[in-house]
């Protein structure tokens, strides 16, 4: 598996979410969940 730093992973995930999720609210909620998970 390719090793990426966290910011690269987040940026990649954000790009994927932009493509996959048309509902902005869903993207925001998922971002908040991921952010909360990373803060712990």
C-alpha positions in Angstrom: 0.0 0.0 0.0 1.2 3.5 -0.9 2.1 5.5 2.2 0.5 9.0 2.3 0.5 11.6 4.9 -2.8 12.6 6.5 -3.3 15.8 4.5 -2.9 13.9 1.3 -5.4 11.3 2.4 -7.9 14.0 3.4 -7.4 15.8 0.1 -7.9 12.6 -1.8 -11.0 11.7 0.2 -12.4 15.2 -0.3 -12.0 14.9 -4.1 -13.7 11.5 -4.1 -16.5 12.8 -1.9 -17.0 15.7 -4.3 -17.5 13.2 -7.1 -19.5 10.7 -5.2 -21.8 13.0 -3.1 -24.0 15.6 -4.8 -25.6 16.6 -1.5 -23.4 19.2 0.2 -24.8 18.5 3.6 -23.8 14.9 3.4 -20.2 15.9 2.5 -20.1 18.3 5.4 -21.4 15.8 7.9 -18.9 13.2 6.7 -16.1 15.7 6.8 -17.0 16.6 10.4 -17.1 12.9 11.4 -13.6 12.3 9.8 -12.2 15.4 11.4 -13.6 14.4 14.8 -12.1 10.9 14.4 -8.7 12.4 13.6 -8.7 14.8 16.5 -9.0 11.9 19.0 
